[in-house]
């Protein structure tokens, strides 16, 4: 019995240390512990600026979209899928597509009307049977079609880090978000997005966690 107690005293701290290591790993992996971030200058990457200012507010579109994304997410929208007769959510709720919708709207691009017009002219491309202006622009698959048809298509891999700029739109299989101007230690940008009701942070180092199907820039 004495030997058992002696061994227990020796081994217990090891278990605690291992537990702390495992817990820290999961807290870091799921963004409870924030990841270190770096800017373009750290990697000697020139920050892209658009030559277009759609809403004539003296802020170029690329910067405008990035700033609008951060402004929208700073309101800490709650995740819930709802239908709105006005199209754009008018309460504290939203989903991933609303991050993009409000970022574009406040830069002078009413994606609700733009996508609706494109659907009317190219319904087969969208594979939509019943067109609904108030919800179609809030579906990832429809935004993927619209962006592929109307925006600048960019690489979906990370062989050229300079091709990834804050304000770009990135589409995944069932998700969408805006590229951040912050990067991880490898130079891969963070993602500004709204993924689920349990999300702690809206700006996360998760870009490689999803399968990327499209990377776009508003022209």
Protein Blocks (a to p, Z undefined) as FASTA:
>chain_A
ZZmmmmmmmmmmmmmmmmmmmmmmmmmmnomaccddddfklnopacdddfbdfkonopaf
klmmmmmmmmmmmnopaddddddfklpacbfbdcfklmmmmmmmmnopafklmmmmmmmm
mmmlnopabdcfklmmmcfklmmmmmmmmmccddfbfkbmmlpcghiacddfkbccdddf
bdcfkopacddddfbfkbfbfcdcfklmpccfbdcddZZ
